[in-house]
Amino acid sequence: MDMKKLSGTQKLTVSGVVMALYIVVMYLTQSFAFGQYQVRIATAIYACAYLFPFLVLPLGLSNLLANMLMGGLGFFDIVGGGAVGVLTALCCALLGKKKASPWWTALPITLIPALGVSLWLSGLLGVPYWTLAASLLVGQAICGGVGALLVKALKKAWRMEA
């Protein structure tokens, strides 16, 4: 199957599978996804938008759902998480459109969630912004690297052009 020429039904199916995968990964890793050093390994899946730009909104919705089901910090965390998810996936999609190296996906996956989520979490938790952002950057750096590796593996598996 040519992964670049998916029908609308196939895109919807892939979106549903990716959303389910995101939620399952979040559920299985929630013990360390919500701590001081949030290693939200599910955010590595944002890198898939590099190859499949139609995943931008489903990935943002996945984050929104994960925060609603597992986060417990209320409206700002739910809606803000969704917005951060859309923005991160959109940046990954734009990098794919520009045919940048997959390694560049590590930057938005690392920076946008860490710096964006810190905006409201610092107020909700009473922790200074830069203290919180620094701890989130540590966890998200791991996720960024995993995301870049994921894109490289998917490109190789589906024999996509570089």
N, C-alpha and C positions, 0 to 999 in steps of 0.2 A: 504494500500500500504506500502510495506517495503521501507522506505526512504533510506536504505543503498544499495539497489540493483536497482538503476535507470538505464534505458536504455540510450543510447546516445541521443536519441530524447528527453527523459524526462529531462536529464541534460541540454540540450540546452534550453528547455522551461523554466526550473527553472532559468537558468542563465539570460534569457531575462526578466523574471518577476522581479528578484532581481535587475537587472540593471535599469529597469523602476522604481521600487520602490525607489531606491537610488536617481535617478534624480528627481522624484516627491517630495520626502522628502527634498532634497536640495532646490528645487524651493520654496516650502512652508515655509522653514525656513531660506531663504537667508537673511532676515532682521537682524538676529542675528548670521548668520553663517560666515559673513565676517567682523565683527567689531573688536574692540580692544580685547575683550574676545570672540574668535571664538568658539561658541558652535555649531559645525557642527554635529548635532545629527545623520545625515546620516552615519557618520563614525562608529556608533555603529553597523551598518549592516555588517562591516568587520568580526564581531564575528561569523557570519554564516559559514565562512570558517572552523571554528572549527568542525562543523558537516559535512560540505560538501566541501571538499578540491578543488573540481572542480570549485569553485567560485573565486579562487584566481585571475585569469586573468580578468574575468568579473568585479570584484569589482575594480580592478585597472583601467580598461577601463571606468568604471562608474565615477570615480573621475576625470579622464582625460576629459571626456565629460562635467561633471559639471563645471570644471574650464574653459573649452572652451566656454560654453554657458553663464555662470554666473560670472566667476571670473574677467575677464578683466585685468589681470596683465601680459598677454603675454606668450611667448613661455616657459620660465623657470617655470612659475607657472603651465602651462598646463602639460608639460612633467614631471616635478618634482612631481606634484600631482599624476600623474599616477604611477610613480615609488614608491612613498610613499604608495599609495594604495595597490600595489602588495606586497610590503614588509610587510606591516601591516597585510594583509590578509594571507600571507604566514606564518607569525609567529603564527597567530591564528590557521591555519591548522596544523602546527607542534605541537602545544599544544594539539589539538584534537587527533592527531596520538599518542602522548605520554600518552593520557588519563589523562592529568592534569586536575585539577579542572577548571570548566568554569570560575571561578573568575579570573584566571590568564590571561584571554583574555583582562582584563582591562588594563594590563601593556602595551602591544604593541599598543593598541588603544589610550592610553594616551601619551606614550613616543615617538613613531615613528613619528606620524604627527606633534606633537608640536616641537620636536627637529629637525626633518628633514625639515619641511616647513620653519622654522626660518632661515635656511641656506641661502636661496635665498631671502626670504621676507625682511630680515634685510638689504640687499643691495638694493633691489628695493624701499623700503620705507624709507631708511636712519635712521632706528631705531637700536640701539645696539642689538646684537644677544641675550644676556641673558635677556634683558628687554622684547624683543618680545617673547622669549621662555617661560618666566615665565607667561606672559599673555595667551599664547596659552595652556600652561599646565593646567591652571585653567579650560578653556572650555573643553579641551579634557578629563580631569578627569571625568567630567559628562558623556561624551560619552562612556568612558571606562566602567563605572558602568552600564550604560544602555545596553551596548553590552553584558556584563556578564549576566545580568538579561534576556536578549533576548535568549541567549543560554540555560539557565536553563529552561525557559518557553518552548522553542521548544523541548528540550529533554523530558520534561514532556508531552507535547501535543502529541508527536509521540512515546511515551513510548520506548525511546531509552535506551540502556544500559548506565550505568554511566561510 
